[in-house]
Amino acid sequence: MIKLLDKPLKAFTNYALVILLVSIPIYFLVVDWIWVTEIDDNHEIIMERIENRFEQAHVSGHDLETILNTWNTLQPSSSIVPVTENIARQDSIYEETKFNEYEDEWDRFRVMQTVIEINKKHYLLTIETNVEEAYETIFAIGLVTVVLYGILVFGFIRLNRKISKDVWEPFDKTLTKLKSFDLSTSKEVNFEPSDIEEFEELNHTISKLIAENVSVYNQQKAFVANASHELQTPIALLKSKLDMLFQDEKLNTTQSELVNAIQIPLARLTRVNKNLLLLARIENSRFTDVEALDFSLKITKSEELLQDYMEEKELKFQKVPSGICKFECSKFLAETLVNNLLSNAIRHSPKKGQIMVEWNESGFTFKNTGEFPLVEESLFKRFSVTSDKGTSSGLGLAIVKEICKQNSWQIKYSFTDSYHIFSIRF
C-alpha cells in the first residue's frame, strides 16, 4: 500500500522523467541548428574576407595562379578553382559525410560553394567545416539529462520529506488521537489548532462527530442499565407467580406443561437481564475490590461449579499448569471471566470431547474440541450466538471481552487441530 505523501512524489518524478526524455531530441535539434547556423555565418564571413583580400591585393595572373595552387594545398578546408562555365551560379550550402584522413574516421561536414570574382574572372570557392557528430551530441545531452534528472529526483525527495513533515504534522497528530480514542471511556478528544484551513475544518468535523457518538453511546448505556433495572422487579414477580401457580394442586397436566414451557424463556430472560446489568456495571468501572488472585484456585472453583454439566456430556477435563499464574483483578470479575470461558468451552464441545486449561506467568488458555471454527467477526459481539448448541444468551463472550478490556488484557481466538482456543495474556 502506497502512502499518501508518496503519491505526488511519484507523479512529479514520472512527469520530470517524461519532460527530460522529450527534451533530449529537442536539445539536440536546437544545439545542432545553432551550430550549423554559426558555421554558415562563419562561411559567409570567410567568403567576404577572401574576396576583399584578393581585390585589394591586385595580384597578376601568373602570381594569382601560384597563390591559388598554394592556397588549395595548404588550406584543406577550402578551395578556389576557376569556373569554366560562363553562366551564373547560385550559392550552394549542403552537408556531406566523408572520410576525414586526419582523424581516420568518417565525419559530417557543412559545405558552402559560391562564385567569387578575382581580377574579373570567376572562381568557385568551396569552404567546408567539420560538424560535431550527432551521436556525440546526443550522448553529451543524454548524460547531462541523466545527471539533472538525478539531481531533480534527489531534490524532490528532500523537499517532499521536509514540506510533508511540516504540512502533515497536524494530520498525524489528529490520526494519533483518533487511534487512541475509545468510545466506551467517553473522554473528550481535544485536537491541536492548525493554521491550515483544511486540517482545522477536519478537526472541527471530527470533534463534532465524536461528541454526537459519545452522546448517543451514553444514552444507549443509560437506557440498557435503566431497562435492566426496571425489568428486575417484573421478572422476579413473574417467577414468583409462576412458582405459586405451579404449586397449585388444582393444576392439571396440560396447565403444568404450559407453566414449564413459560419458565424456559423466562429463565433465559432472567439471564439476559442479569448479564446486561453486569455489562453496565463493568462499563461504568464500578468494581474497586481489586486484589491479587491465583488462577489455579479460580479454575478449581469453576470446575466444581460446572462439574455436573461436564459429566452430563461426558467431557474429559484436564488442567496443564506451566507456572504460577497470578494477576490483579476484581474477585467477582475474575470468577465471572473464568466461569464464562469454561461454560463456553462446555457448550461448544461435542459429547465425550475434551477441555484443557493451560496457564503460566503471562496468562491462561482454554481449549476444547470442536468440529468447525466459530465466526470471529461476531464472536465477542452482544447477542451474537455463534452456534445452535444450548440456550446461550449471547452475552457471555461479550462480558469476557469487556472484562479483558477493563483490565488491559489481550484476548485472542483461534481454531487449530480441531480445537477452539481462547487465549488471554496479561
Secondary structure, 3 states (H helix, E strand, C coil): CCCCCHHHHHHHHHHHHHHHHHHHHHHHHHHHHHHHHHHHHHHHHHHHHHHHHHHHHCCCHHHHHHHHHHHHHHCCCEEEEECCCCCCCCCEEEEEEEEECCCCEEEEEEEEEEEEEECCEEEEEEEEEEECCHHHHHHHHHHHHHHHHHHHHHHHHHHHHHHHHHHCHHHHHHHHHHHHCCHHHCCCCCCCCCCCHHHHHHHHHHHHHHHHHHHHHHHHHHHHHHHHHHHHHHHHHHHHHHHHHHCCCCCCHHHHHHHHHHHHHHHHHHHHHHHHHHHHHHHCCCCCCEEEEEHHHHHHHHHHHCHHHHHHCCCEEEEEECCCCEEEEEHHHHHHHHHHHHHHHHHCCCCCCEEEEEEECCEEEEEEECCCCCCHHHCCCCCCCCCCCCCCCCCHHHHHHHHHHHCCCEEEEEEECCEEEEEEEC
